[in-house]
Structures are given as structure tokens and as C-alpha cells.
């Protein structure tokens, strides 16, 4: 039940206004995000490059995964916190812009 509530809170936060894109900064990466209405996809612009990330299985929170320029990008949300992973690299903590 907690998983559903956390995902729901993240979904509501991202879809409060369908035209508004949320922006976070993850290390040297600026990420502009727009969640699909059903929450299955996350369209993102990372430092000017557009990509779509798909909802993936997660033990907690919401995890979105996609590929950009031969790099696997993972954006993981838990509550109001976001973390980015590039390939199998170390986590990159994100902050709202």
C-alpha cells in the first residue's frame, strides 16, 4: 500500500498541470520532465537532448528507464526526491530548480 501511495504522490506532483514541465538538476544535468497522463512514460529533455523513459519495476518509489545516446538513463523518484543513474554508475542526487 505504501508503494501505491508514494507513486500516487509522485504522480500527482508531476501532473498537477499537464502543460507545466518540472525541472530538476542532477549534478551537471538539467532535466525537464513531463509525465504522461497514465504515468507509464516520462518525457524528458536532458541538457537539450529529448528522450522518453518508461515506467519500470521498483521495490519502492517510481523508476523510469530509457536510453539516450547509448547511455541507459534511470530516473528514480521516492516521495519528493529524485535520483539519476547513468548506466551502472553511482547515484546522482537531484534537486528541484
C-alpha positions in Angstrom: 0.0 0.0 0.0 2.9 2.4 0.8 4.3 1.8 -2.7 1.0 2.8 -4.3 0.7 5.9 -2.0 4.3 7.0 -2.8 3.8 6.5 -6.5 0.4 8.3 -6.4 2.0 11.3 -4.6 4.8 11.5 -7.2 2.3 11.2 -10.0 0.1 14.0 -8.6 3.2 16.2 -8.1 4.2 15.7 -11.7 0.8 16.0 -13.3 -0.6 19.0 -11.3 -0.6 20.9 -14.6 -0.3 18.9 -17.8 1.3 21.8 -19.6 3.9 22.6 -16.9 7.2 20.7 -17.1 9.1 20.1 -13.9 12.8 20.8 -13.9 15.4 19.2 -11.7 19.2 19.4 -11.6 21.1 16.2 -11.2 24.8 17.0 -10.9 25.8 18.6 -14.2 22.5 17.6 -15.9 19.4 19.8 -16.2 16.3 17.5 -16.6 13.0 18.9 -17.8 10.3 16.3 -17.2 6.7 15.7 -18.3 4.8 12.7 -17.0 2.2 11.0 -19.3 -1.4 11.0 -18.1 -1.3 7.3 -17.2 2.1 7.6 -15.5 3.6 4.9 -17.8 6.0 7.2 -19.6 8.2 10.2 -18.7 9.2 12.5 -21.5 12.5 14.3 -20.6 14.9 16.8 -22.0 18.3 16.3 -20.5 20.8 19.1 -21.3 18.8 19.7 -24.6 18.5 16.0 -25.7 15.0 14.7 -25.8 14.1 11.2 -24.6 11.3 9.0 -23.3 11.7 6.9 -20.2 9.3 4.0 -19.4 8.0 3.0 -16.0 9.9 0.1 -14.7 9.5 -2.3 -11.7 10.7 -0.7 -8.5 10.7 -2.0 -4.9 9.7 1.5 -3.8 9.0 4.8 -5.4 8.7 5.2 -9.2 11.5 4.3 -11.5 11.7 5.3 -15.2 14.3 3.9 -17.6 15.3 4.8 -21.2 18.3 5.1 -23.5 19.9 8.3 -24.6 23.0 8.3 -26.9 23.9 4.7 -25.9 23.6 5.5 -22.2 21.0 3.9 -20.1 19.3 6.6 -18.0 17.3 5.9 -14.9 15.3 8.5 -13.0 14.0 7.2 -9.7 11.6 9.1 -7.6 10.7 8.4 -4.0 8.5 11.0 -2.3 9.8 14.4 -3.4 13.3 13.1 -4.1 14.8 12.3 -7.5 18.0 10.3 -8.2 19.6 9.8 -11.6 21.7 6.8 -12.7 23.7 6.7 -15.9 24.4 3.1 -17.0 25.5 1.3 -13.8 27.2 4.4 -12.3 26.9 5.9 -8.9 23.7 7.7 -8.0 23.4 11.4 -8.8 21.2 13.2 -6.4 18.8 15.7 -7.9 17.3 19.0 -6.7 14.3 21.0 -7.9 15.2 24.0 -10.0 
